[in-house]
């Protein structure tokens, strides 16, 4: 029997936001995969170990996932990561793969999941609280009301966007191009809020485009609402 690969969301940063199911699976399984060369230095591990101290006793499997847009480099490392996972699954052992937020939303786990499934292995996804829901809760605001649309876009890949659709916007992956993203936000005429490192010790909240620093970190989540919704 081959093992099962679980893609487990650990939430956005606050360990108290981890689900009971995520905690149970970490406790019940010995092999924990983490996206990074040094597992104990990854954000996902640092979140999970606060909620599940037993994680320090587990066997950690590092899966290197580079921050690059180079398709050849991505393909090489995704393939290498899938092979490492399959070698463990072939031993009949389950693997719990920790991923930030929810594994269904812009998660690098999905690239590994597709390869592993194609090779005949069983996978399961365990939902976690998304960064944009956590950020909205931190700001104490609703993301959408009544019949409002909600648009979730990876800002770094959509720098040509004008944010002109009706409804409210979530801008993810904004950090590396923040100065350009701020220009788009300024031209949109929307009310803008941002949470950087939501739920972590170095969390910062910004309540206008002008407040947002150009060097904001990678874990920056922007909510851009139609002005009437914040009145």
SVG drawing of the C-alpha trace seen along z (x, -y; Angstrom):
<svg xmlns="http://www.w3.org/2000/svg" viewBox="-28 -59 46 61">
<polyline fill="none" stroke="black" stroke-width="0.4" points="0.0,0.0 1.2,-3.4 0.9,-6.3 -1.3,-9.3 -0.1,-12.9 -2.0,-15.5 -1.8,-19.2 -2.5,-20.9 -3.2,-24.6 -1.8,-26.1 -3.5,-29.4 -1.9,-32.9 0.2,-33.3 -1.6,-33.1 -1.2,-29.5 -4.6,-29.8 -6.2,-29.9 -5.0,-26.4 -7.9,-23.9 -8.4,-21.0 -8.0,-18.7 -4.6,-20.2 -3.5,-19.7 -4.7,-16.1 -3.0,-15.1 0.3,-16.6 0.0,-14.6 -1.0,-11.4 1.7,-11.3 5.5,-11.1 6.6,-12.5 6.0,-16.3 7.0,-17.9 7.8,-21.7 8.3,-24.0 11.9,-25.1 15.5,-24.1 15.7,-24.4 12.3,-23.2 12.6,-24.7 13.3,-28.2 10.1,-28.2 7.1,-30.3 4.8,-27.3 6.8,-25.3 7.1,-28.2 3.4,-28.6 2.5,-24.9 5.0,-24.2 3.4,-26.8 0.1,-24.9 1.6,-21.4 4.7,-21.2 5.0,-17.5 6.2,-18.7 9.7,-18.9 9.7,-15.1 8.7,-14.5 10.8,-13.6 11.0,-16.7 11.2,-16.4 12.4,-19.6 10.9,-20.4 12.7,-23.3 10.3,-25.6 12.2,-28.5 10.8,-32.0 11.3,-32.5 9.3,-33.0 11.8,-30.9 9.7,-28.0 12.6,-25.7 13.8,-26.2 10.3,-25.8 9.8,-22.6 13.1,-21.1 12.4,-21.8 8.7,-20.7 9.7,-17.4 12.5,-16.9 10.1,-17.6 7.5,-15.2 10.1,-12.4 11.2,-13.0 7.6,-12.7 6.9,-9.6 9.9,-7.8 8.4,-8.2 4.9,-7.3 6.3,-4.1 7.3,-3.0 3.6,-3.1 4.1,-6.2 1.7,-9.2 3.1,-12.7 1.6,-15.9 2.7,-18.8 2.4,-22.1 1.4,-25.1 0.5,-28.7 -3.1,-29.8 -5.3,-27.4 -3.8,-24.8 -6.5,-25.6 -5.6,-29.3 -2.4,-30.1 -0.5,-27.3 2.7,-25.9 1.5,-22.5 -0.8,-22.3 2.1,-21.8 3.4,-18.9 -0.1,-17.5 -0.7,-17.3 2.6,-15.4 2.1,-13.0 -1.5,-12.2 -0.4,-11.7 2.0,-9.1 -0.8,-7.2 -0.7,-8.3 -3.6,-9.4 -3.7,-13.0 -6.1,-14.9 -6.4,-18.7 -7.1,-20.1 -8.5,-23.6 -7.0,-26.4 -8.0,-30.0 -7.0,-32.2 -4.8,-35.2 -7.5,-37.6 -10.2,-36.3 -7.8,-36.6 -6.8,-40.1 -10.4,-41.3 -11.1,-39.9 -8.0,-41.7 -9.3,-44.9 -12.8,-44.2 -14.5,-44.7 -16.5,-42.5 -15.0,-41.5 -18.3,-41.7 -21.9,-42.4 -25.3,-41.6 -24.7,-41.3 -21.1,-42.7 -18.6,-40.8 -15.2,-39.8 -12.2,-39.7 -9.0,-37.9 -6.0,-38.6 -2.3,-37.9 -1.2,-41.5 2.4,-40.8 1.1,-39.0 -1.6,-41.5 0.1,-44.9 -2.0,-45.9 -5.2,-45.7 -7.3,-48.9 -9.5,-47.5 -12.5,-48.8 -14.9,-45.9 -17.8,-46.4 -17.2,-45.1 -14.2,-44.7 -10.7,-43.5 -8.2,-41.3 -4.6,-41.9 -2.2,-39.1 1.5,-38.6 2.1,-42.4 5.4,-42.7 8.0,-42.7 6.1,-45.2 4.6,-47.4 5.4,-50.7 3.6,-49.7 0.7,-48.2 0.3,-51.4 0.0,-53.4 -2.8,-51.1 -4.5,-51.5 -4.2,-55.3 -5.8,-55.5 -8.7,-53.2 -10.2,-55.7 -10.9,-52.9 -10.6,-52.7 -7.4,-50.8 -6.3,-48.8 -3.3,-46.5 -2.2,-44.0 1.5,-42.9 2.4,-39.7 -1.1,-39.1 -1.2,-37.3 2.6,-37.3 4.8,-39.2 5.8,-41.8 2.3,-42.5 1.6,-46.0 -1.7,-47.6 -2.0,-50.4 -5.2,-52.3 -4.4,-54.2 -2.3,-53.9 -0.1,-56.7 0.8,-54.8 1.9,-51.6 5.7,-51.5 7.3,-50.6 9.4,-48.0 6.5,-46.1 7.2,-42.5 6.2,-39.4 3.3,-38.6 1.3,-41.8 -2.4,-41.5 -4.3,-44.4 -8.1,-45.0 -9.4,-47.6 -13.1,-48.4 -15.5,-50.7 -15.7,-53.9 -19.3,-53.6 -18.7,-50.3 -16.5,-51.9 -18.8,-54.9"/>
</svg>
